[in-house]
Amino acid sequence: MEEKQKKEEPDYYFENGLMVFTEAFHRKRGYCCGNNCRHCPYGHEKVPDSKKNESKL
């Protein structure tokens, strides 16, 4: 019996010339990097308050 391969989400995509990391990438890394990432699954816990209000392009 063949084992079904699960479709893995890509780690990033490009938008307006910028690389945007996906939630899958962040989960693989395992922690918030503090850069106010668009798809952060960790609630932006390490993002400084001064950076939290910045627009995410």
N, CA, C, O and CB atoms as a CASP TS submission, in Angstrom:
PFRMAT TS
TARGET T0000
AUTHOR 0000-0000-0000
METHOD Language model
MODEL 1
PARENT N/A
ATOM      1  N   MET     1       0.851  -1.183   0.000  1.00  0.00           N
ATOM      2  CA  MET     1       0.000   0.000   0.000  1.00  0.00           C
ATOM      3  C   MET     1       0.897   1.248   0.000  1.00  0.00           C
ATOM      4  O   MET     1       1.837   1.349   0.788  1.00  0.00           O
ATOM      5  CB  MET     1      -0.968  -0.003   1.237  1.00  0.00           C
ATOM      6  N   GLU     2       0.593   2.182  -0.886  1.00  0.00           N
ATOM      7  CA  GLU     2       1.384   3.411  -0.972  1.00  0.00           C
ATOM      8  C   GLU     2       0.987   4.392   0.117  1.00  0.00           C
ATOM      9  O   GLU     2      -0.193   4.609   0.389  1.00  0.00           O
ATOM     10  CB  GLU     2       1.219   4.061  -2.346  1.00  0.00           C
ATOM     11  N   GLU     3       1.996   4.970   0.724  1.00  0.00           N
ATOM     12  CA  GLU     3       1.735   5.981   1.749  1.00  0.00           C
ATOM     13  C   GLU     3       1.490   7.315   1.059  1.00  0.00           C
ATOM     14  O   GLU     3       2.285   7.745   0.223  1.00  0.00           O
ATOM     15  CB  GLU     3       2.922   6.085   2.763  1.00  0.00           C
ATOM     16  N   LYS     4       0.390   7.966   1.412  1.00  0.00           N
ATOM     17  CA  LYS     4       0.079   9.268   0.808  1.00  0.00           C
ATOM     18  C   LYS     4       1.051  10.310   1.326  1.00  0.00           C
ATOM     19  O   LYS     4       1.295  10.418   2.528  1.00  0.00           O
ATOM     20  CB  LYS     4      -1.382   9.692   1.111  1.00  0.00           C
ATOM     21  N   GLN     5       1.595  11.069   0.401  1.00  0.00           N
ATOM     22  CA  GLN     5       2.479  12.162   0.791  1.00  0.00           C
ATOM     23  C   GLN     5       1.621  13.379   1.087  1.00  0.00           C
ATOM     24  O   GLN     5       0.803  13.795   0.267  1.00  0.00           O
ATOM     25  CB  GLN     5       3.532  12.473  -0.320  1.00  0.00           C
ATOM     26  N   LYS     6       1.819  13.937   2.259  1.00  0.00           N
ATOM     27  CA  LYS     6       1.042  15.130   2.572  1.00  0.00           C
ATOM     28  C   LYS     6       1.677  16.325   1.881  1.00  0.00           C
ATOM     29  O   LYS     6       2.900  16.441   1.796  1.00  0.00           O
ATOM     30  CB  LYS     6       0.954  15.358   4.106  1.00  0.00           C
ATOM     31  N   LYS     7       0.828  17.200   1.397  1.00  0.00           N
ATOM     32  CA  LYS     7       1.298  18.386   0.697  1.00  0.00           C
ATOM     33  C   LYS     7       1.808  19.391   1.726  1.00  0.00           C
ATOM     34  O   LYS     7       1.071  19.827   2.610  1.00  0.00           O
ATOM     35  CB  LYS     7       0.168  19.006  -0.180  1.00  0.00           C
ATOM     36  N   GLU     8       3.066  19.742   1.594  1.00  0.00           N
ATOM     37  CA  GLU     8       3.689  20.656   2.542  1.00  0.00           C
ATOM     38  C   GLU     8       3.579  22.092   2.045  1.00  0.00           C
ATOM     39  O   GLU     8       3.828  22.382   0.874  1.00  0.00           O
ATOM     40  CB  GLU     8       5.162  20.279   2.769  1.00  0.00           C
ATOM     41  N   GLU     9       3.203  22.976   2.949  1.00  0.00           N
ATOM     42  CA  GLU     9       3.099  24.397   2.613  1.00  0.00           C
ATOM     43  C   GLU     9       4.504  24.957   2.377  1.00  0.00           C
ATOM     44  O   GLU     9       5.444  24.595   3.085  1.00  0.00           O
ATOM     45  CB  GLU     9       2.366  25.191   3.748  1.00  0.00           C
ATOM     46  N   PRO    10       4.648  25.835   1.385  1.00  0.00           N
ATOM     47  CA  PRO    10       5.970  26.437   1.151  1.00  0.00           C
ATOM     48  C   PRO    10       6.389  27.309   2.340  1.00  0.00           C
ATOM     49  O   PRO    10       5.551  27.770   3.115  1.00  0.00           O
ATOM     50  CB  PRO    10       5.958  27.280  -0.149  1.00  0.00           C
ATOM     51  N   ASP    11       7.690  27.522   2.464  1.00  0.00           N
ATOM     52  CA  ASP    11       8.221  28.331   3.563  1.00  0.00           C
ATOM     53  C   ASP    11       8.084  29.826   3.311  1.00  0.00           C
ATOM     54  O   ASP    11       8.095  30.615   4.256  1.00  0.00           O
ATOM     55  CB  ASP    11       9.671  27.993   3.796  1.00  0.00           C
ATOM     56  N   TYR    12       7.957  30.220   2.062  1.00  0.00           N
ATOM     57  CA  TYR    12       7.878  31.645   1.743  1.00  0.00           C
ATOM     58  C   TYR    12       7.240  31.848   0.371  1.00  0.00           C
ATOM     59  O   TYR    12       7.084  30.913  -0.413  1.00  0.00           O
ATOM     60  CB  TYR    12       9.277  32.289   1.783  1.00  0.00           C
ATOM     61  N   TYR    13       6.879  33.105   0.111  1.00  0.00           N
ATOM     62  CA  TYR    13       6.406  33.522  -1.208  1.00  0.00           C
ATOM     63  C   TYR    13       6.877  34.952  -1.414  1.00  0.00           C
ATOM     64  O   TYR    13       7.299  35.621  -0.470  1.00  0.00           O
ATOM     65  CB  TYR    13       4.832  33.404  -1.337  1.00  0.00           C
ATOM     66  N   PHE    14       6.802  35.412  -2.651  1.00  0.00           N
ATOM     67  CA  PHE    14       7.228  36.780  -2.949  1.00  0.00           C
ATOM     68  C   PHE    14       6.011  37.661  -3.177  1.00  0.00           C
ATOM     69  O   PHE    14       5.061  37.270  -3.856  1.00  0.00           O
ATOM     70  CB  PHE    14       8.157  36.813  -4.184  1.00  0.00           C
ATOM     71  N   GLU    15       6.055  38.852  -2.601  1.00  0.00           N
ATOM     72  CA  GLU    15       4.984  39.827  -2.761  1.00  0.00           C
ATOM     73  C   GLU    15       5.624  41.198  -2.922  1.00  0.00           C
ATOM     74  O   GLU    15       6.370  41.651  -2.054  1.00  0.00           O
ATOM     75  CB  GLU    15       3.992  39.800  -1.547  1.00  0.00           C
ATOM     76  N   ASN    16       5.328  41.848  -4.028  1.00  0.00           N
ATOM     77  CA  ASN    16       5.894  43.168  -4.320  1.00  0.00           C
ATOM     78  C   ASN    16       7.419  43.180  -4.204  1.00  0.00           C
ATOM     79  O   ASN    16       8.004  44.150  -3.723  1.00  0.00           O
ATOM     80  CB  ASN    16       5.299  44.211  -3.379  1.00  0.00           C
ATOM     81  N   GLY    17       8.051  42.103  -4.646  1.00  0.00           N
ATOM     82  CA  GLY    17       9.504  42.022  -4.628  1.00  0.00           C
ATOM     83  C   GLY    17      10.115  41.655  -3.284  1.00  0.00           C
ATOM     84  O   GLY    17      11.338  41.601  -3.156  1.00  0.00           O
ATOM     85  N   LEU    18       9.288  41.405  -2.289  1.00  0.00           N
ATOM     86  CA  LEU    18       9.786  41.052  -0.959  1.00  0.00           C
ATOM     87  C   LEU    18       9.463  39.597  -0.633  1.00  0.00           C
ATOM     88  O   LEU    18       8.416  39.088  -1.032  1.00  0.00           O
ATOM     89  CB  LEU    18       9.182  41.982   0.109  1.00  0.00           C
ATOM     90  N   MET    19      10.356  38.930   0.088  1.00  0.00           N
ATOM     91  CA  MET    19      10.120  37.564   0.525  1.00  0.00           C
ATOM     92  C   MET    19       9.282  37.600   1.801  1.00  0.00           C
ATOM     93  O   MET    19       9.637  38.275   2.767  1.00  0.00           O
ATOM     94  CB  MET    19      11.464  36.807   0.756  1.00  0.00           C
ATOM     95  N   VAL    20       8.168  36.868   1.795  1.00  0.00           N
ATOM     96  CA  VAL    20       7.274  36.809   2.950  1.00  0.00           C
ATOM     97  C   VAL    20       7.277  35.373   3.468  1.00  0.00           C
ATOM     98  O   VAL    20       6.908  34.451   2.740  1.00  0.00           O
ATOM     99  CB  VAL    20       5.815  37.279   2.578  1.00  0.00           C
ATOM    100  N   PHE    21       7.688  35.179   4.710  1.00  0.00           N
ATOM    101  CA  PHE    21       7.714  33.844   5.291  1.00  0.00           C
ATOM    102  C   PHE    21       6.316  33.433   5.722  1.00  0.00           C
ATOM    103  O   PHE    21       5.556  34.246   6.248  1.00  0.00           O
ATOM    104  CB  PHE    21       8.681  33.789   6.483  1.00  0.00           C
ATOM    105  N   THR    22       5.977  32.162   5.498  1.00  0.00           N
ATOM    106  CA  THR    22       4.658  31.639   5.834  1.00  0.00           C
ATOM    107  C   THR    22       4.613  31.187   7.294  1.00  0.00           C
ATOM    108  O   THR    22       5.642  31.091   7.962  1.00  0.00           O
ATOM    109  CB  THR    22       4.289  30.472   4.903  1.00  0.00           C
ATOM    110  N   GLU    23       3.408  30.916   7.768  1.00  0.00           N
ATOM    111  CA  GLU    23       3.249  30.398   9.125  1.00  0.00           C
ATOM    112  C   GLU    23       3.988  29.071   9.272  1.00  0.00           C
ATOM    113  O   GLU    23       4.564  28.794  10.325  1.00  0.00           O
ATOM    114  CB  GLU    23       1.754  30.224   9.470  1.00  0.00           C
ATOM    115  N   ALA    24       3.975  28.248   8.220  1.00  0.00           N
ATOM    116  CA  ALA    24       4.677  26.959   8.262  1.00  0.00           C
ATOM    117  C   ALA    24       6.165  27.161   8.550  1.00  0.00           C
ATOM    118  O   ALA    24       6.750  26.420   9.339  1.00  0.00           O
ATOM    119  CB  ALA    24       4.493  26.200   6.930  1.00  0.00           C
ATOM    120  N   PHE    25       6.772  28.153   7.918  1.00  0.00           N
ATOM    121  CA  PHE    25       8.192  28.435   8.160  1.00  0.00           C
ATOM    122  C   PHE    25       8.426  28.814   9.618  1.00  0.00           C
ATOM    123  O   PHE    25       9.349  28.314  10.261  1.00  0.00           O
ATOM    124  CB  PHE    25       8.686  29.563   7.234  1.00  0.00           C
ATOM    125  N   HIS    26       7.579  29.704  10.130  1.00  0.00           N
ATOM    126  CA  HIS    26       7.749  30.169  11.511  1.00  0.00           C
ATOM    127  C   HIS    26       7.586  29.016  12.500  1.00  0.00           C
ATOM    128  O   HIS    26       8.324  28.936  13.482  1.00  0.00           O
ATOM    129  CB  HIS    26       6.739  31.287  11.830  1.00  0.00           C
ATOM    130  N   ARG    27       6.635  28.132  12.253  1.00  0.00           N
ATOM    131  CA  ARG    27       6.436  26.983  13.148  1.00  0.00           C
ATOM    132  C   ARG    27       7.646  26.050  13.119  1.00  0.00           C
ATOM    133  O   ARG    27       8.029  25.493  14.148  1.00  0.00           O
ATOM    134  CB  ARG    27       5.164  26.206  12.754  1.00  0.00           C
ATOM    135  N   LYS    28       8.245  25.882  11.944  1.00  0.00           N
ATOM    136  CA  LYS    28       9.453  25.045  11.845  1.00  0.00           C
ATOM    137  C   LYS    28      10.604  25.665  12.636  1.00  0.00           C
ATOM    138  O   LYS    28      11.381  24.954  13.273  1.00  0.00           O
ATOM    139  CB  LYS    28       9.868  24.857  10.363  1.00  0.00           C
ATOM    140  N   ARG    29      10.708  26.997  12.592  1.00  0.00           N
ATOM    141  CA  ARG    29      11.771  27.689  13.326  1.00  0.00           C
ATOM    142  C   ARG    29      11.540  27.536  14.824  1.00  0.00           C
ATOM    143  O   ARG    29      12.486  27.312  15.580  1.00  0.00           O
ATOM    144  CB  ARG    29      11.831  29.192  12.936  1.00  0.00           C
ATOM    145  N   GLY    30      10.293  27.655  15.255  1.00  0.00           N
ATOM    146  CA  GLY    30       9.956  27.358  16.639  1.00  0.00           C
ATOM    147  C   GLY    30       9.890  28.508  17.621  1.00  0.00           C
ATOM    148  O   GLY    30       9.675  28.282  18.812  1.00  0.00           O
ATOM    149  N   TYR    31      10.071  29.741  17.156  1.00  0.00           N
ATOM    150  CA  TYR    31      10.002  30.877  18.080  1.00  0.00           C
ATOM    151  C   TYR    31       9.746  32.170  17.305  1.00  0.00           C
ATOM    152  O   TYR    31       9.938  32.230  16.090  1.00  0.00           O
ATOM    153  CB  TYR    31      11.310  30.993  18.906  1.00  0.00           C
ATOM    154  N   CYS    32       9.309  33.200  18.028  1.00  0.00           N
ATOM    155  CA  CYS    32       9.108  34.528  17.441  1.00  0.00           C
ATOM    156  C   CYS    32      10.466  35.212  17.314  1.00  0.00           C
ATOM    157  O   CYS    32      11.241  35.249  18.270  1.00  0.00           O
ATOM    158  CB  CYS    32       8.123  35.392  18.308  1.00  0.00           C
ATOM    159  N   CYS    33      10.750  35.752  16.131  1.00  0.00           N
ATOM    160  CA  CYS    33      12.048  36.401  15.892  1.00  0.00           C
ATOM    161  C   CYS    33      12.039  37.879  16.277  1.00  0.00           C
ATOM    162  O   CYS    33      13.101  38.495  16.364  1.00  0.00           O
ATOM    163  CB  CYS    33      12.439  36.262  14.426  1.00  0.00           C
ATOM    164  N   GLY    34      10.856  38.458  16.510  1.00  0.00           N
ATOM    165  CA  GLY    34      10.779  39.855  16.920  1.00  0.00           C
ATOM    166  C   GLY    34      10.741  40.852  15.778  1.00  0.00           C
ATOM    167  O   GLY    34      10.891  42.052  16.005  1.00  0.00           O
ATOM    168  N   ASN    35      10.542  40.376  14.543  1.00  0.00           N
ATOM    169  CA  ASN    35      10.544  41.275  13.387  1.00  0.00           C
ATOM    170  C   ASN    35       9.150  41.673  12.903  1.00  0.00           C
ATOM    171  O   ASN    35       9.016  42.238  11.818  1.00  0.00           O
ATOM    172  CB  ASN    35      11.283  40.631  12.262  1.00  0.00           C
ATOM    173  N   ASN    36       8.113  41.389  13.690  1.00  0.00           N
ATOM    174  CA  ASN    36       6.745  41.780  13.352  1.00  0.00           C
ATOM    175  C   ASN    36       6.277  41.124  12.049  1.00  0.00           C
ATOM    176  O   ASN    36       5.652  41.773  11.210  1.00  0.00           O
ATOM    177  CB  ASN    36       6.647  43.304  13.236  1.00  0.00           C
ATOM    178  N   CYS    37       6.580  39.849  11.887  1.00  0.00           N
ATOM    179  CA  CYS    37       6.247  39.119  10.660  1.00  0.00           C
ATOM    180  C   CYS    37       4.736  38.995  10.474  1.00  0.00           C
ATOM    181  O   CYS    37       3.989  38.831  11.438  1.00  0.00           O
ATOM    182  CB  CYS    37       6.885  37.727  10.682  1.00  0.00           C
ATOM    183  N   ARG    38       4.308  39.075   9.235  1.00  0.00           N
ATOM    184  CA  ARG    38       2.895  39.026   8.879  1.00  0.00           C
ATOM    185  C   ARG    38       2.214  37.746   9.358  1.00  0.00           C
ATOM    186  O   ARG    38       1.087  37.799   9.849  1.00  0.00           O
ATOM    187  CB  ARG    38       2.741  39.155   7.384  1.00  0.00           C
ATOM    188  N   HIS    39       2.872  36.608   9.224  1.00  0.00           N
ATOM    189  CA  HIS    39       2.254  35.317   9.533  1.00  0.00           C
ATOM    190  C   HIS    39       2.764  34.697  10.835  1.00  0.00           C
ATOM    191  O   HIS    39       2.783  33.474  10.969  1.00  0.00           O
ATOM    192  CB  HIS    39       2.496  34.358   8.398  1.00  0.00           C
ATOM    193  N   CYS    40       3.168  35.515  11.776  1.00  0.00           N
ATOM    194  CA  CYS    40       3.716  35.013  13.041  1.00  0.00           C
ATOM    195  C   CYS    40       2.648  34.237  13.827  1.00  0.00           C
ATOM    196  O   CYS    40       1.609  34.799  14.176  1.00  0.00           O
ATOM    197  CB  CYS    40       4.263  36.186  13.895  1.00  0.00           C
ATOM    198  N   PRO    41       2.900  32.941  14.109  1.00  0.00           N
ATOM    199  CA  PRO    41       1.932  32.164  14.884  1.00  0.00           C
ATOM    200  C   PRO    41       2.148  32.290  16.397  1.00  0.00           C
ATOM    201  O   PRO    41       1.458  31.635  17.178  1.00  0.00           O
ATOM    202  CB  PRO    41       2.008  30.703  14.481  1.00  0.00           C
ATOM    203  N   TYR    42       3.092  33.120  16.806  1.00  0.00           N
ATOM    204  CA  TYR    42       3.436  33.249  18.224  1.00  0.00           C
ATOM    205  C   TYR    42       2.939  34.553  18.844  1.00  0.00           C
ATOM    206  O   TYR    42       3.395  34.947  19.918  1.00  0.00           O
ATOM    207  CB  TYR    42       4.932  33.153  18.394  1.00  0.00           C
ATOM    208  N   GLY    43       2.017  35.212  18.178  1.00  0.00           N
ATOM    209  CA  GLY    43       1.423  36.422  18.740  1.00  0.00           C
ATOM    210  C   GLY    43       2.376  37.594  18.846  1.00  0.00           C
ATOM    211  O   GLY    43       2.171  38.494  19.661  1.00  0.00           O
ATOM    212  N   HIS    44       3.425  37.590  18.024  1.00  0.00           N
ATOM    213  CA  HIS    44       4.409  38.678  18.018  1.00  0.00           C
ATOM    214  C   HIS    44       4.967  38.930  19.416  1.00  0.00           C
ATOM    215  O   HIS    44       5.187  40.077  19.805  1.00  0.00           O
ATOM    216  CB  HIS    44       3.779  39.963  17.468  1.00  0.00           C
ATOM    217  N   GLU    45       5.195  37.854  20.170  1.00  0.00           N
ATOM    218  CA  GLU    45       5.601  37.974  21.576  1.00  0.00           C
ATOM    219  C   GLU    45       6.930  38.682  21.807  1.00  0.00           C
ATOM    220  O   GLU    45       7.120  39.274  22.870  1.00  0.00           O
ATOM    221  CB  GLU    45       5.677  36.625  22.174  1.00  0.00           C
ATOM    222  N   LYS    46       7.848  38.643  20.858  1.00  0.00           N
ATOM    223  CA  LYS    46       9.145  39.304  21.052  1.00  0.00           C
ATOM    224  C   LYS    46       9.260  40.636  20.316  1.00  0.00           C
ATOM    225  O   LYS    46      10.325  41.252  20.315  1.00  0.00           O
ATOM    226  CB  LYS    46      10.254  38.391  20.599  1.00  0.00           C
ATOM    227  N   VAL    47       8.181  41.080  19.695  1.00  0.00           N
ATOM    228  CA  VAL    47       8.206  42.344  18.954  1.00  0.00           C
ATOM    229  C   VAL    47       8.100  43.498  19.947  1.00  0.00           C
ATOM    230  O   VAL    47       7.177  43.525  20.760  1.00  0.00           O
ATOM    231  CB  VAL    47       7.048  42.407  17.902  1.00  0.00           C
ATOM    232  N   PRO    48       9.029  44.450  19.894  1.00  0.00           N
ATOM    233  CA  PRO    48       8.951  45.608  20.794  1.00  0.00           C
ATOM    234  C   PRO    48       7.682  46.423  20.512  1.00  0.00           C
ATOM    235  O   PRO    48       7.232  46.502  19.369  1.00  0.00           O
ATOM    236  CB  PRO    48      10.210  46.504  20.639  1.00  0.00           C
ATOM    237  N   ASP    49       7.120  47.016  21.541  1.00  0.00           N
ATOM    238  CA  ASP    49       5.893  47.803  21.381  1.00  0.00           C
ATOM    239  C   ASP    49       6.035  48.867  20.304  1.00  0.00           C
ATOM    240  O   ASP    49       5.085  49.128  19.567  1.00  0.00           O
ATOM    241  CB  ASP    49       5.514  48.458  22.700  1.00  0.00           C
ATOM    242  N   SER    50       7.190  49.478  20.202  1.00  0.00           N
ATOM    243  CA  SER    50       7.396  50.537  19.210  1.00  0.00           C
ATOM    244  C   SER    50       7.291  50.012  17.778  1.00  0.00           C
ATOM    245  O   SER    50       6.994  50.777  16.861  1.00  0.00           O
ATOM    246  CB  SER    50       8.758  51.190  19.419  1.00  0.00           C
ATOM    247  N   LYS    51       7.527  48.730  17.583  1.00  0.00           N
ATOM    248  CA  LYS    51       7.485  48.132  16.253  1.00  0.00           C
ATOM    249  C   LYS    51       6.116  47.522  15.929  1.00  0.00           C
ATOM    250  O   LYS    51       5.796  47.318  14.758  1.00  0.00           O
ATOM    251  CB  LYS    51       8.562  47.068  16.134  1.00  0.00           C
ATOM    252  N   LYS    52       5.305  47.230  16.951  1.00  0.00           N
ATOM    253  CA  LYS    52       4.014  46.568  16.755  1.00  0.00           C
ATOM    254  C   LYS    52       3.034  47.402  15.944  1.00  0.00           C
ATOM    255  O   LYS    52       2.159  46.842  15.284  1.00  0.00           O
ATOM    256  CB  LYS    52       3.401  46.239  18.088  1.00  0.00           C
ATOM    257  N   ASN    53       3.154  48.712  15.974  1.00  0.00           N
ATOM    258  CA  ASN    53       2.218  49.578  15.261  1.00  0.00           C
ATOM    259  C   ASN    53       2.636  49.859  13.829  1.00  0.00           C
ATOM    260  O   ASN    53       1.901  50.513  13.089  1.00  0.00           O
ATOM    261  CB  ASN    53       2.068  50.874  15.995  1.00  0.00           C
ATOM    262  N   GLU    54       3.808  49.373  13.423  1.00  0.00           N
ATOM    263  CA  GLU    54       4.276  49.602  12.053  1.00  0.00           C
ATOM    264  C   GLU    54       3.440  48.793  11.072  1.00  0.00           C
ATOM    265  O   GLU    54       2.981  47.694  11.383  1.00  0.00           O
ATOM    266  CB  GLU    54       5.770  49.234  11.915  1.00  0.00           C
ATOM    267  N   SER    55       3.252  49.350   9.895  1.00  0.00           N
ATOM    268  CA  SER    55       2.515  48.673   8.836  1.00  0.00           C
ATOM    269  C   SER    55       3.290  47.462   8.347  1.00  0.00           C
ATOM    270  O   SER    55       4.520  47.477   8.299  1.00  0.00           O
ATOM    271  CB  SER    55       2.231  49.633   7.673  1.00  0.00           C
ATOM    272  N   LYS    56       2.563  46.414   7.984  1.00  0.00           N
ATOM    273  CA  LYS    56       3.183  45.204   7.444  1.00  0.00           C
ATOM    274  C   LYS    56       3.022  45.169   5.942  1.00  0.00           C
ATOM    275  O   LYS    56       2.489  44.198   5.406  1.00  0.00           O
ATOM    276  CB  LYS    56       2.573  43.942   8.075  1.00  0.00           C
ATOM    277  N   LEU    57       3.462  46.188   5.256  1.00  0.00           N
ATOM    278  CA  LEU    57       3.389  46.308   3.803  1.00  0.00           C
ATOM    279  C   LEU    57       2.234  45.533   3.314  1.00  0.00           C
ATOM    280  O   LEU    57       1.982  45.495   2.109  1.00  0.00           O
ATOM    281  CB  LEU    57       4.661  45.838   3.129  1.00  0.00           C
TER
END
